[in-house]
């Protein structure tokens, strides 16, 4: 619950019950870090280094061994910085301690190991890629980092294993070719990691239902078949995306590591595999060398992974200087990019810079990402403030001015303002409100959670969830929100448009219908619209989200612009609410358009 004090009144923002997304944090022991960087720094000095590189020294603490640990916050799309190995490698180049920009080599044996995808798994988790690290030498710190990187990737790009999951195995304990297939839970039996007795799929789900893996179980629990990876002797390597087998577990003494990555998104699977092998191939007998594994798809096609090839990007000096506001030469821009571990060279005419993008930088999609790295290397604090070459007179957008006036009036009427997410669940937006899916919602193709599947087409969802999340507040609860909804619109460039709406909700032991009706009249009064055919009017509504006989459409010049009434008891039940709720939701843009049109007519 966040509070702002504005002009003597309180605005309360209820942001729902979802957890706040945080940036990934990499813990690293200070002494180990300074040893690898080649010198010591004060806490303040190192904090400044992190800031200059686009990181943040989030926290400094002591671990159980009384050693100082730095917790470093990294950008969510920099997967190569999620482990100590990648972080130190980048900082050493940035600080000029080293110019070692790795060149990775993929070795494809004459008879490579294979992992064969069976047709049975295609409808469940269809993709798998794999690779081998040979001659690995771990110590306790690097072994812990190897395990920790997997977990950080699982929480980040893997979206808590829903899109991608990683399995690592001691290659010397298993034998290829490997089989990736799906079987009925009862037909799968193996000893899971950190277990001593074999369990079948159903028993495994019950066994893990109270452990730290319980949040991942719903990914496959209700599937008719579970994905599973076998070796040529029928040994289970893993049950993706839940758990590995005890038989092939990785230990500190492991020398040859088989890494398999299963996924529903092939692009992310390849990124994850590349990061795993690129970060830890430094510990192989042949540094930065990875052995390829051949994936055989259900149709018999063969592809070797990983793909650690680089790609070339050409960036114009005009774009670099134009975006950042500098006057760099091609040589200077190239030197700054080398400082960011992006091997680059200027063109002969000095108008372009050729950049080699390594396989670990999946965050670099186009030239503008490279320009950003030039800015980081130059130092944003070193940029000089300049007056823009053009000027204009600032003026508030009419819809925002209208919105602010409405917010004040609603607050003066005793209602508390809320801010809710613009994304919501598909069922929340339609089924739970008893409204049919009419094709108006903007649907996310790759939602991170079930709570963020569509752009909301109504503010009612956030209002009801806010009341549900504040059941312990004293009654009555009187809240409002003035925000945008998203609607599909094929006539626009983006295929969608925003509409500014107002919602007010009243919850008490009684329905409070008269309160909501009163707030409608108050809003119409302050907006300057009177009842009547040329103003606003009301008529019976058929909106299934509201109780029959207690639901009303709001009309402006005969056109529907909103609805109010008592929320249907089944809708209240769907949102877990115990007390009656009355709600008003109106589109405020038609009122604004009429006012602007009226002023234009008078001016003419």
Backbone torsions as a table, in degrees:
resi	resn	phi	psi	omega
1	UNK	NA	119.5	-177.9
2	UNK	-113.4	139.9	-177.1
3	UNK	-122.5	138.3	171.0
4	UNK	-121.7	141.1	175.3
5	UNK	-101.2	117.5	-178.5
6	UNK	-130.6	116.0	175.4
7	UNK	50.1	44.6	173.7
8	UNK	79.6	6.4	178.5
9	UNK	-126.6	158.8	-177.4
10	UNK	-102.8	133.4	172.5
11	UNK	-112.7	127.4	-178.4
12	UNK	-109.9	133.5	179.1
13	UNK	-113.3	112.9	173.5
14	UNK	-95.0	118.7	-175.2
15	UNK	-105.5	20.3	176.4
16	UNK	85.4	-168.5	-174.2
17	UNK	-108.7	-1.0	-178.0
18	UNK	-70.4	146.5	178.1
19	UNK	-72.8	150.4	-179.0
20	UNK	-79.1	133.4	177.7
21	UNK	-74.1	132.4	179.3
22	UNK	-117.7	157.2	177.9
23	UNK	-74.1	151.0	178.6
24	UNK	-63.1	143.5	179.7
25	UNK	-122.1	128.7	-179.9
26	UNK	-106.6	115.4	175.9
27	UNK	-84.9	136.7	179.5
28	UNK	-146.6	135.7	179.3
29	UNK	-68.7	131.2	-174.6
30	UNK	-57.5	-47.3	-176.0
31	UNK	-64.2	-39.4	178.0
32	UNK	-65.2	-41.7	179.7
33	UNK	-62.1	-49.4	-177.7
34	UNK	-66.6	-33.4	177.2
35	UNK	-62.4	-43.1	-178.1
36	UNK	-74.6	-29.2	177.8
37	UNK	-79.6	-14.7	174.8
38	UNK	91.4	2.0	177.0
39	UNK	-166.1	168.0	179.9
40	UNK	-100.6	153.9	177.7
41	UNK	-133.8	153.6	169.7
42	UNK	-74.2	164.7	179.9
43	UNK	-59.5	-40.0	179.8
44	UNK	-65.9	-43.0	179.2
45	UNK	-61.5	-44.6	-178.3
46	UNK	-69.1	-34.2	176.1
47	UNK	-60.6	-39.7	178.6
48	UNK	-68.3	-37.8	177.3
49	UNK	-61.2	-45.3	179.1
50	UNK	-59.6	-45.7	-179.3
51	UNK	-60.9	-44.3	-179.1
52	UNK	-62.5	-29.8	-178.8
53	UNK	-90.1	0.4	-179.7
54	UNK	88.9	19.6	179.1
55	UNK	-114.0	-179.0	175.9
56	UNK	-144.0	129.5	173.2
57	UNK	-76.6	98.0	-169.4
58	UNK	-75.9	-39.3	-174.1
59	UNK	-159.9	148.3	174.3
60	UNK	-124.8	124.9	-177.5
61	UNK	-147.5	173.4	176.6
62	UNK	-103.6	137.5	175.5
63	UNK	-88.1	-174.7	-175.7
64	UNK	-66.5	-18.4	177.3
65	UNK	-94.7	13.0	179.1
66	UNK	66.1	23.6	176.4
67	UNK	-97.0	142.9	179.6
68	UNK	-73.4	130.9	-179.7
69	UNK	-120.9	128.2	172.9
70	UNK	-92.4	130.1	172.3
71	UNK	-105.0	114.0	-171.7
72	UNK	-109.8	123.6	179.5
73	UNK	-87.4	129.4	-176.5
74	UNK	-119.6	156.9	177.2
75	UNK	-60.4	144.4	-174.2
76	UNK	-65.3	-24.6	-178.0
77	UNK	-96.4	2.2	177.6
78	UNK	-97.2	76.6	-177.9
79	UNK	-65.2	-23.3	179.7
80	UNK	-74.3	-7.9	179.0
81	UNK	-105.6	8.5	-175.1
82	UNK	-81.5	-1.9	177.8
83	UNK	-134.0	163.5	-178.1
84	UNK	-59.6	-40.6	-176.1
85	UNK	-59.8	-49.5	-179.0
86	UNK	-68.8	-39.0	-178.3
87	UNK	-64.4	-48.1	-179.3
88	UNK	-65.1	-41.2	-179.5
89	UNK	-58.7	-43.8	-178.9
90	UNK	-71.1	-41.8	-178.4
91	UNK	-66.1	-37.1	-179.9
92	UNK	-62.4	-40.5	177.8
93	UNK	-69.8	-41.7	-178.9
94	UNK	-61.6	-38.8	-178.0
95	UNK	-85.6	-4.7	-179.4
96	UNK	80.5	10.8	177.9
97	UNK	-71.7	-31.4	-177.4
98	UNK	-146.4	153.5	171.9
99	UNK	-116.8	26.2	-176.8
100	UNK	-80.0	94.7	172.6
101	UNK	-99.1	109.6	-171.0
102	UNK	-59.2	142.7	170.7
103	UNK	-116.5	111.1	-173.1
104	UNK	-86.6	145.1	179.9
105	UNK	-124.7	129.4	176.6
106	UNK	-104.8	120.0	179.5
107	UNK	-96.9	125.3	177.3
108	UNK	-109.1	105.0	-179.7
109	UNK	-62.7	162.6	177.4
110	UNK	-60.5	-37.4	175.3
111	UNK	-124.7	87.9	-175.4
112	UNK	-74.5	157.8	170.9
113	UNK	-63.4	147.8	-178.6
114	UNK	-125.2	149.4	168.0
115	UNK	-127.4	122.4	-170.7
116	UNK	-104.3	126.4	179.1
117	UNK	-89.6	123.4	177.7
118	UNK	-91.3	152.0	-176.8
119	UNK	-61.3	-27.5	-176.1
120	UNK	-62.4	-23.0	-174.9
121	UNK	-96.0	-6.7	-172.1
122	UNK	-62.7	-33.2	-177.6
123	UNK	-86.1	-3.1	-175.5
124	UNK	-111.2	-56.7	-179.3
125	UNK	-152.9	86.5	-159.1
126	UNK	-78.8	-13.4	-171.2
127	UNK	-115.3	145.5	173.1
128	UNK	-148.6	137.4	173.1
129	UNK	-133.0	157.8	-175.6
130	UNK	-153.3	163.9	178.2
131	UNK	-158.8	167.4	-177.7
132	UNK	-129.0	133.3	169.8
133	UNK	-105.9	122.2	-176.6
134	UNK	-110.7	146.5	177.0
135	UNK	67.3	35.4	-177.2
136	UNK	-75.4	138.9	174.1
137	UNK	-124.4	108.9	179.2
138	UNK	-100.1	148.4	160.2
139	UNK	-111.2	-177.7	-175.3
140	UNK	-61.4	-39.1	-178.0
141	UNK	-68.7	-45.6	-178.9
142	UNK	-70.3	-33.3	176.4
143	UNK	-64.8	-44.2	178.3
144	UNK	-63.9	-37.2	178.4
145	UNK	-66.2	-37.2	178.5
146	UNK	-61.0	-44.3	179.1
147	UNK	-69.9	-40.8	-175.9
148	UNK	-67.5	-36.5	179.1
149	UNK	-62.4	-39.6	177.8
150	UNK	-58.1	-44.7	-178.6
151	UNK	-66.4	-39.6	-180.0
152	UNK	-67.2	-39.4	175.4
153	UNK	-64.5	-39.9	178.1
154	UNK	-59.2	-38.2	-177.7
155	UNK	-81.8	-16.6	-173.7
156	UNK	-105.7	-99.3	-175.8
157	UNK	-62.1	-29.4	-178.6
158	UNK	-77.6	-7.8	179.3
159	UNK	52.1	57.1	178.9
160	UNK	54.0	42.9	175.0
161	UNK	71.1	2.3	179.4
162	UNK	-70.6	-33.4	-179.4
163	UNK	-97.6	-39.9	-175.2
164	UNK	-143.8	147.1	171.7
165	UNK	-142.2	150.7	-173.8
166	UNK	-114.5	135.9	172.3
167	UNK	-125.4	132.2	178.6
168	UNK	-122.2	138.9	-171.1
169	UNK	-141.4	151.8	173.3
170	UNK	-77.5	107.2	-174.7
171	UNK	-61.4	-27.8	-177.6
172	UNK	-72.2	-10.2	-179.6
173	UNK	-101.9	-3.2	-178.1
174	UNK	-132.2	169.3	-175.8
175	UNK	-141.5	128.3	178.1
176	UNK	-83.9	174.6	1.9
177	UNK	-71.9	156.2	-177.2
178	UNK	-103.2	153.1	-176.8
179	UNK	-121.2	127.8	176.7
180	UNK	-110.8	112.2	-172.6
181	UNK	-146.0	179.8	176.7
182	UNK	-125.7	135.8	178.3
183	UNK	-135.1	159.7	175.4
184	UNK	-60.4	143.3	-177.8
185	UNK	-53.8	-36.7	-178.5
186	UNK	-69.9	-19.6	-177.6
187	UNK	-92.9	-1.0	179.4
188	UNK	-104.4	124.4	179.3
189	UNK	-139.1	126.2	178.2
190	UNK	-163.8	168.8	176.8
191	UNK	-92.8	109.2	-179.0
192	UNK	-68.6	163.2	179.5
193	UNK	-56.0	133.5	179.7
194	UNK	66.0	21.7	172.3
195	UNK	-115.2	165.2	-179.3
196	UNK	-116.8	-17.1	-177.4
197	UNK	-121.9	148.3	179.2
198	UNK	-69.5	145.8	177.2
199	UNK	-133.0	148.0	171.3
200	UNK	-87.6	178.9	-174.3
201	UNK	-59.0	-43.5	-179.2
202	UNK	-66.6	-44.7	179.5
203	UNK	-62.4	-36.3	179.7
204	UNK	-63.9	-42.7	178.7
205	UNK	-60.2	-41.9	178.5
206	UNK	-66.6	-39.4	-177.7
207	UNK	-66.3	-35.1	-175.5
208	UNK	-93.6	-0.3	-173.5
209	UNK	-65.5	-17.2	179.7
210	UNK	-112.9	0.8	-176.7
211	UNK	-95.4	-170.8	-176.8
212	UNK	-72.5	-11.1	179.4
213	UNK	-94.3	2.2	-172.4
214	UNK	-62.3	-29.0	-178.6
215	UNK	-69.7	-18.7	-179.7
216	UNK	-90.6	-16.5	-174.5
217	UNK	-58.9	-39.5	-178.6
218	UNK	-61.5	-15.1	-178.8
219	UNK	-60.7	-38.3	-178.4
220	UNK	-128.5	-5.7	-170.7
221	UNK	-51.8	-43.4	-174.6
222	UNK	-92.9	7.8	177.2
223	UNK	-74.0	146.5	177.7
224	UNK	-66.9	-23.8	177.9
225	UNK	-140.5	150.9	-179.1
226	UNK	-107.9	140.4	174.2
227	UNK	-69.2	143.1	-178.3
228	UNK	-152.3	147.1	178.7
229	UNK	-115.7	125.1	178.5
230	UNK	-113.3	153.9	168.1
231	UNK	-93.8	-176.9	-174.2
232	UNK	-67.3	-16.8	179.7
233	UNK	-100.5	8.8	178.3
234	UNK	84.2	11.4	177.2
235	UNK	-79.5	131.9	179.2
236	UNK	-79.5	122.1	175.4
237	UNK	-81.8	-47.0	-176.7
238	UNK	-161.2	161.5	172.5
239	UNK	-117.5	84.0	-175.8
240	UNK	-65.9	145.9	-3.3
241	UNK	-98.4	30.3	-169.8
242	UNK	-94.0	-59.2	-168.4
243	UNK	-156.9	151.5	174.3
244	UNK	-88.4	168.8	175.8
245	UNK	-86.9	151.7	178.6
246	UNK	-67.4	-30.8	-173.8
247	UNK	-60.0	-41.0	-173.3
248	UNK	-107.6	22.8	-174.7
249	UNK	-62.4	148.1	177.9
250	UNK	-80.3	138.6	175.4
251	UNK	-130.1	170.9	-179.1
252	UNK	-59.9	-29.8	-177.5
253	UNK	-87.2	-4.2	-177.8
254	UNK	-59.6	135.4	-178.5
255	UNK	-107.5	-36.0	-177.1
256	UNK	-121.0	120.8	-172.4
257	UNK	-113.7	127.2	174.4
258	UNK	-100.0	119.6	-178.2
259	UNK	-111.3	121.1	175.7
260	UNK	-118.5	140.9	-178.8
261	UNK	-128.0	115.4	177.6
262	UNK	-103.2	152.4	-172.5
263	UNK	-162.9	165.5	167.4
264	UNK	-105.6	-3.6	179.9
265	UNK	-130.0	109.1	-174.6
266	UNK	-65.9	-38.4	-179.6
267	UNK	-60.9	-47.1	179.8
268	UNK	-67.1	-34.3	177.7
269	UNK	-60.3	-43.6	-179.4
270	UNK	-68.3	-37.2	177.5
271	UNK	-63.1	-45.6	-178.7
272	UNK	-63.4	-44.4	178.8
273	UNK	-62.6	-42.7	179.5
274	UNK	-60.3	-42.9	-179.7
275	UNK	-64.7	-45.0	-178.3
276	UNK	-59.3	-49.8	-175.2
277	UNK	-76.0	-34.0	-179.3
278	UNK	-67.7	-38.9	-177.7
279	UNK	-70.9	-36.5	-171.7
280	UNK	-109.0	1.7	172.2
281	UNK	-69.2	-12.4	176.4
282	UNK	-64.0	-22.4	-179.4
283	UNK	-94.9	2.9	179.7
284	UNK	-76.3	159.6	178.2
285	UNK	-58.1	-41.8	171.7
286	UNK	-102.6	104.2	-173.1
287	UNK	-56.2	135.6	178.0
288	UNK	62.6	29.0	179.2
289	UNK	-114.9	134.8	-177.3
290	UNK	-129.9	139.5	176.7
291	UNK	-94.3	130.5	-177.5
292	UNK	-76.3	150.6	172.1
293	UNK	-121.4	136.3	-176.5
294	UNK	-89.9	124.9	174.9
295	UNK	-95.4	125.8	178.1
296	UNK	-106.8	114.4	-177.1
297	UNK	-78.6	176.2	-174.1
298	UNK	-64.7	-20.8	178.6
299	UNK	-92.9	-0.8	178.4
300	UNK	97.8	-4.3	178.5
301	UNK	-68.7	145.8	-175.4
302	UNK	-121.3	133.9	177.9
303	UNK	-140.4	131.8	179.9
304	UNK	-91.9	137.1	177.2
305	UNK	-128.5	154.5	4.7
306	UNK	-85.8	166.7	172.4
307	UNK	-104.4	101.5	-178.4
308	UNK	-105.1	27.5	179.0
309	UNK	-73.8	153.8	176.5
310	UNK	-95.0	171.3	173.8
311	UNK	-137.5	154.5	-178.0
312	UNK	-101.2	135.4	174.2
313	UNK	-122.9	136.3	176.9
314	UNK	-107.4	123.0	-179.9
315	UNK	-118.0	131.5	179.5
316	UNK	-78.3	145.1	177.6
317	UNK	-64.6	-30.8	178.8
318	UNK	-62.0	-41.6	179.5
319	UNK	-68.2	-42.3	179.9
320	UNK	-59.5	-51.7	-177.7
321	UNK	-70.8	-34.3	-178.8
322	UNK	-67.2	-39.7	-178.3
323	UNK	-74.8	-44.5	-174.5
324	UNK	-84.9	-24.7	-178.8
325	UNK	85.7	36.2	-178.8
326	UNK	-118.7	-177.8	176.5
327	UNK	-134.5	55.9	-177.1
328	UNK	-78.2	151.6	168.9
329	UNK	-86.7	167.6	179.2
330	UNK	-62.8	-36.4	178.6
331	UNK	-65.4	-41.1	-179.9
332	UNK	-67.0	-42.7	178.2
333	UNK	-63.3	-40.5	179.1
334	UNK	-63.5	-41.6	179.5
335	UNK	-63.8	-39.2	179.1
336	UNK	-66.1	-38.3	178.6
337	UNK	-69.1	-37.2	175.3
338	UNK	-62.1	-33.4	177.7
339	UNK	-64.4	-26.0	178.3
340	UNK	-95.4	17.8	179.5
341	UNK	64.8	27.4	173.9
342	UNK	-110.5	100.8	-178.5
343	UNK	-60.2	127.4	-175.0
344	UNK	-149.0	162.9	178.2
345	UNK	-151.4	145.3	179.9
346	UNK	-77.8	153.4	175.4
347	UNK	-75.6	163.7	-177.5
348	UNK	-64.7	-33.2	-179.2
349	UNK	-85.2	-1.8	176.7
350	UNK	71.4	16.5	-177.3
351	UNK	-106.2	-9.9	-177.9
352	UNK	-137.2	161.4	172.6
353	UNK	-127.8	128.2	177.4
354	UNK	-94.1	126.1	-173.9
355	UNK	-121.1	132.2	175.2
356	UNK	-95.4	114.2	-178.2
357	UNK	-91.4	117.9	-177.7
358	UNK	-74.1	162.5	-178.3
359	UNK	-66.9	-14.6	-179.6
360	UNK	-84.8	-8.3	-176.0
361	UNK	-104.9	65.3	177.3
362	UNK	-69.0	-12.2	178.4
363	UNK	-75.1	-15.6	178.8
364	UNK	-88.1	106.0	-176.1
365	UNK	-101.9	-37.1	-179.3
366	UNK	-149.8	-176.2	-171.7
367	UNK	-60.5	-32.6	-176.5
368	UNK	-64.4	-29.6	176.2
369	UNK	-66.5	-34.0	177.7
370	UNK	-70.0	-39.0	176.4
371	UNK	-59.2	-38.7	178.2
372	UNK	-60.1	-41.4	178.8
373	UNK	-65.8	-34.0	174.9
374	UNK	-61.7	-42.8	179.0
375	UNK	-63.0	-41.3	178.9
376	UNK	-64.3	-45.5	-178.8
377	UNK	-65.0	-37.1	178.5
378	UNK	-68.9	-35.7	179.8
379	UNK	101.6	110.2	-179.0
380	UNK	-62.9	-28.6	177.3
381	UNK	-70.7	-15.7	-179.9
382	UNK	-89.9	-7.8	178.8
383	UNK	-71.4	135.6	-179.0
384	UNK	-87.4	137.4	177.2
385	UNK	-71.3	131.9	179.9
386	UNK	-131.2	154.0	175.7
387	UNK	-80.7	130.3	179.9
388	UNK	-56.9	142.7	-178.1
389	UNK	-69.1	-18.3	177.1
390	UNK	-118.4	158.2	179.4
391	UNK	-139.7	160.5	177.1
392	UNK	-153.3	162.6	176.9
393	UNK	-90.7	119.3	-177.5
394	UNK	-67.8	141.5	178.8
395	UNK	-148.8	133.9	-178.5
396	UNK	-69.0	139.8	175.5
397	UNK	-61.6	137.4	-178.4
398	UNK	-54.2	-41.2	-177.6
399	UNK	-67.3	-33.1	178.0
400	UNK	-73.1	-37.0	176.7
401	UNK	-64.7	-43.6	176.7
402	UNK	-58.6	-42.8	-179.5
403	UNK	-62.1	-45.9	-179.2
404	UNK	-62.8	-40.2	177.9
405	UNK	-63.1	-40.4	178.3
406	UNK	-65.2	-39.7	179.9
407	UNK	-60.8	-43.2	178.8
408	UNK	-61.9	-46.5	-177.5
409	UNK	-63.9	-39.2	179.2
410	UNK	-66.6	-38.8	178.4
411	UNK	-66.3	-40.2	178.1
412	UNK	-64.1	-26.0	178.6
413	UNK	-81.3	1.2	175.9
414	UNK	94.5	12.2	180.0
415	UNK	-97.8	145.9	-178.7
416	UNK	-98.9	132.0	-177.3
417	UNK	-80.0	140.9	176.1
418	UNK	-122.7	156.7	171.4
419	UNK	-126.1	122.6	-177.7
420	UNK	-122.9	165.6	-177.7
421	UNK	-65.2	142.7	177.7
422	UNK	-81.3	-11.1	174.3
423	UNK	-107.0	150.1	178.7
424	UNK	-151.3	175.6	177.5
425	UNK	-74.4	151.6	-179.0
426	UNK	-62.7	-44.7	178.7
427	UNK	-65.9	-37.1	178.6
428	UNK	-60.2	-37.7	-175.4
429	UNK	-77.7	-24.5	-175.4
430	UNK	-127.4	-70.4	-171.5
431	UNK	-58.3	-45.5	-177.4
432	UNK	-70.1	-19.7	174.7
433	UNK	-95.4	2.0	-179.2
434	UNK	63.8	24.5	178.7
435	UNK	-102.9	141.4	-179.9
436	UNK	-73.9	151.4	174.2
437	UNK	-74.3	112.6	-174.0
438	UNK	-105.5	9.8	178.8
439	UNK	79.6	9.6	-177.9
440	UNK	-85.2	-18.3	-173.1
441	UNK	-81.4	143.9	171.4
442	UNK	-84.4	116.7	-173.9
443	UNK	-101.3	129.2	177.9
444	UNK	-76.1	132.7	-178.1
445	UNK	-76.5	-24.9	-176.2
446	UNK	-140.2	65.8	-175.5
447	UNK	-67.3	143.9	-179.0
448	UNK	-75.6	-32.1	178.3
449	UNK	-143.5	168.3	178.3
450	UNK	-68.9	-18.2	179.1
451	UNK	-79.7	-14.2	-178.0
452	UNK	-126.4	67.3	-177.6
453	UNK	-102.1	-31.6	-176.5
454	UNK	-137.9	158.2	169.1
455	UNK	-76.5	132.4	-175.2
456	UNK	-62.2	140.1	174.2
457	UNK	-104.9	0.3	178.5
458	UNK	-149.7	146.0	176.0
459	UNK	-81.8	-7.5	-176.5
460	UNK	-63.0	-33.1	-179.2
461	UNK	-59.6	-53.0	-178.9
462	UNK	-63.9	-36.9	179.2
463	UNK	-64.4	-45.2	179.8
464	UNK	-67.3	-38.1	178.2
465	UNK	-66.7	-34.6	178.4
466	UNK	-66.0	-44.2	177.6
467	UNK	-62.6	-41.1	178.9
468	UNK	-63.7	-32.2	180.0
469	UNK	-83.3	-2.9	-178.7
470	UNK	-130.7	42.1	-177.9
471	UNK	-63.4	-26.3	-176.4
472	UNK	-83.0	-0.8	177.8
473	UNK	-75.3	150.8	179.4
474	UNK	-64.8	142.3	176.9
475	UNK	-85.6	152.7	-2.4
476	UNK	-79.4	154.4	172.3
477	UNK	-98.7	120.3	-179.0
478	UNK	-124.6	107.9	-175.1
479	UNK	-130.3	158.4	176.1
480	UNK	-148.6	162.3	175.8
481	UNK	-148.9	139.1	172.2
482	UNK	-121.6	102.9	-175.0
483	UNK	-149.5	179.5	-178.3
484	UNK	-92.5	148.7	164.6
485	UNK	-111.8	162.7	-179.8
486	UNK	-113.9	132.4	-179.1
487	UNK	-131.5	142.3	175.4
488	UNK	-67.6	139.3	178.8
489	UNK	-153.2	101.0	-175.7
490	UNK	-68.3	-13.6	-179.7
491	UNK	-79.1	-10.4	179.8
492	UNK	-95.7	163.2	-179.6
493	UNK	-64.5	-35.1	-176.7
494	UNK	-89.3	-10.5	-177.7
495	UNK	81.3	7.9	-179.6
496	UNK	-153.2	161.8	177.6
497	UNK	-144.1	156.0	175.7
498	UNK	-98.0	146.5	173.4
499	UNK	-131.3	131.3	-178.7
500	UNK	-83.9	126.1	-178.3
501	UNK	-130.0	158.8	173.9
502	UNK	-116.4	134.2	172.1
503	UNK	-129.4	140.4	174.9
504	UNK	-130.9	135.5	-179.9
505	UNK	-129.1	141.7	179.3
506	UNK	-129.9	122.7	-179.6
507	UNK	-126.7	129.5	-179.7
508	UNK	-156.7	-173.4	177.5
509	UNK	-70.0	-21.4	172.7
510	UNK	-115.2	168.5	-170.2
511	UNK	-65.1	-38.0	-179.0
512	UNK	73.0	26.2	-179.5
513	UNK	-56.3	-40.5	-177.4
514	UNK	-66.1	-29.2	177.8
515	UNK	-67.0	-43.7	-179.2
516	UNK	-68.7	-40.0	176.6
517	UNK	-61.3	-40.7	179.2
518	UNK	-64.2	-38.9	-180.0
519	UNK	-68.8	-31.3	174.3
520	UNK	-61.7	-47.5	-179.8
521	UNK	-61.8	-38.7	179.0
522	UNK	-64.5	-44.0	179.3
523	UNK	-62.7	-43.0	179.4
524	UNK	-63.4	-37.3	-179.7
525	UNK	-64.1	-47.4	-177.8
526	UNK	-71.8	-24.5	176.6
527	UNK	-81.4	-11.2	176.3
528	UNK	86.0	26.8	179.9
529	UNK	-115.7	130.9	-179.2
530	UNK	-101.6	158.2	176.6
531	UNK	-63.0	145.3	178.3
532	UNK	138.8	174.6	-176.9
533	UNK	-64.1	-33.4	179.0
534	UNK	-91.5	2.6	176.9
535	UNK	-123.6	-128.9	179.6
536	UNK	-110.7	153.7	178.6
537	UNK	-149.4	171.0	179.0
538	UNK	-131.7	154.6	176.3
539	UNK	-151.9	166.9	-178.8
540	UNK	-60.1	142.4	-177.7
541	UNK	-113.4	158.4	175.4
542	UNK	-115.7	16.6	-177.9
543	UNK	-65.2	117.3	-175.4
544	UNK	-69.3	-9.7	177.8
545	UNK	-75.5	-13.2	-176.7
546	UNK	-116.7	161.7	-175.0
547	UNK	-73.3	131.4	179.1
548	UNK	-57.2	136.6	-178.5
549	UNK	84.5	-11.7	179.1
550	UNK	-130.6	38.7	179.0
551	UNK	-136.4	136.2	-170.4
552	UNK	-138.2	134.4	172.8
553	UNK	-87.0	143.3	175.5
554	UNK	-101.4	126.7	-177.5
555	UNK	-114.2	142.9	173.0
556	UNK	-122.0	113.9	-175.5
557	UNK	53.7	37.9	176.6
558	UNK	85.3	-1.2	-178.8
559	UNK	-110.4	133.2	-177.9
560	UNK	-65.9	128.8	177.9
561	UNK	-127.1	-1.5	-178.9
562	UNK	-177.4	-176.6	-178.7
563	UNK	-152.2	147.9	171.1
564	UNK	-147.2	161.1	-180.0
565	UNK	159.9	-168.0	178.1
566	UNK	-90.2	126.3	-178.1
567	UNK	-64.2	136.2	-176.7
568	UNK	-58.7	138.2	180.0
569	UNK	-55.5	-35.7	179.7
570	UNK	-67.8	-35.0	176.4
571	UNK	-65.5	-43.1	176.7
572	UNK	-58.9	-41.9	178.8
573	UNK	-63.7	-40.8	179.5
574	UNK	-60.9	-32.5	-179.3
575	UNK	-97.4	6.3	175.8
576	UNK	70.6	33.7	-178.3
577	UNK	-102.0	140.7	-175.9
578	UNK	-100.1	-27.1	-175.0
579	UNK	-107.2	154.2	178.6
580	UNK	-60.9	150.6	178.4
581	UNK	-134.8	132.8	170.0
582	UNK	-111.7	144.1	-174.5
583	UNK	-141.4	148.8	173.5
584	UNK	-126.5	129.7	174.3
585	UNK	-135.0	123.4	179.7
586	UNK	-134.6	150.1	173.5
587	UNK	-86.0	119.6	-174.4
588	UNK	-89.9	-11.4	-176.8
589	UNK	-67.1	-37.8	176.7
590	UNK	-59.5	-35.9	177.8
591	UNK	-64.9	-41.7	178.6
592	UNK	-64.5	-43.3	-179.4
593	UNK	-60.5	-40.4	179.0
594	UNK	-65.9	-40.4	179.5
595	UNK	-64.4	-42.7	179.6
596	UNK	-64.9	-43.3	179.5
597	UNK	-62.8	-38.5	179.5
598	UNK	-64.8	-42.9	179.2
599	UNK	-65.2	-39.1	179.7
600	UNK	-63.8	-42.3	-179.9
601	UNK	-63.1	-43.1	-180.0
602	UNK	-65.7	-37.7	-180.0
603	UNK	-64.5	-36.5	179.6
604	UNK	-71.0	NA	NA
